[in-house]
């Protein structure tokens, strides 16, 4: 007999996009608990990706310093604050951001070490 155990705490990660920041809920924040910085990008299919970076990788000098963003980790959420970044995301994705959040599900890809915000 095969058994599939169900996790009572299993939840989807959620990202909220504002005109000044990206806020990740507790579940989406887990991969960033020990991140020193992060990078944010857009995929070909217009999803947002965030990669957590270690201090060693950031200090290696191999990354473009202008792509490195600070991520603030709190007990119940994480936040990447940058009005310039959010303006670029709004422009590229063709969405209007304001002080009221647009919420999207997230997906963690452990193999590639990236969190995807499923905007499309």
N, C-alpha and C positions, 0 to 999 in steps of 0.2 A: 504494500500500500504506500503510495507516494503522498507526501504531505507538503503543502505550501503554507508556510507560516506567514501570517499577516501582521504587519507592524501597526499598532494603534496610533503611533505618532507620525506616521508617514504623511507628509504634506508636500504640496507643490511650493517651490520657491516663487516669490513674487517680487518684481521690480517695479517701482513707481518712478515715472519720469516727470520731473518738474522743469520749469524754465531755468532753474539754477543748479539742479543736482539730480543724481540717480540715487534712490534709496532702495536698499535691498532688505527684505524681511529676514527674520532669524534663520530660516531654512536656507535661503539663497546666500546668506552671509558666511555660512560654515567654511567654505574653501578659502576665505579671506582672513580667517582668524589670526594667522601668522604672517600675512603679507606685509611687506615693507612699503611697496608701491604697487601700482597696477597700470595696465595699458587698456585702452578702450578702442575698439574698432568696429567696422561695419562689414558684414559678409556680402557676397554677391547677391544673396536673396533678401537683403535688407533687414537682417537681424543684427542686433548689437551684441558684440562679444567683449568680455572682460577677462583679462588674464592676471592672476595674482603673481607678483614677483617677489622673490626673496631679496634680502639685503645684499647678499653675495652677487647675485646676478645684476642688480642695479649698479653696484659699485665696480663691476667688471669693466665698465666703460664701453661695452659692446652694443648698448641700446641708445637710441636717439633720446637725449635728455628731455626734449620737448614733448615726447610722447608719454613721459612718466607722470602719473597722477597720484596724489595722496588719497588714501582711503581711510576714513575715520570709522573705527570699530567701536560699537556700543553694545551693551548686553542684549538688546532686542532688535538691533538693526545695524546696517553699515551704510556709509554715505560717501559718494564721490561728488564733491562740490566744484563746479566750474561753469559759469555762465557762458563762456566762450565755447566750451565743449558742447553744452546743451544747444546753443545756437547752431552749431555745425550739424548735430544730430537732427534737429528740427528741419534744417535746410535739406540735408541728404535724404531723409525719410519722407519729407513732405507732410510732417505732422505739426500741429500747433501746440506748443507747450505753454503752460501758465502756472500759477500758484496752486491750481487744482491738479492732482496727479492723474496721469494716464497709467493704468496698471496693466502689466503683462506678466505671463508665466515665464519661468526660467527653467533652463535645463543645464545640468552640470555634466561636462564631458571629462571624466577623470583621465582618460588616455591622452587627450590633447591639453589638459590642464586649463580649460576655459569654461566660463559660464556664458551661456547664450540667453539673451533676452529675446523671446519669441515675439517680435513686433509684427511679423507677417506670416 
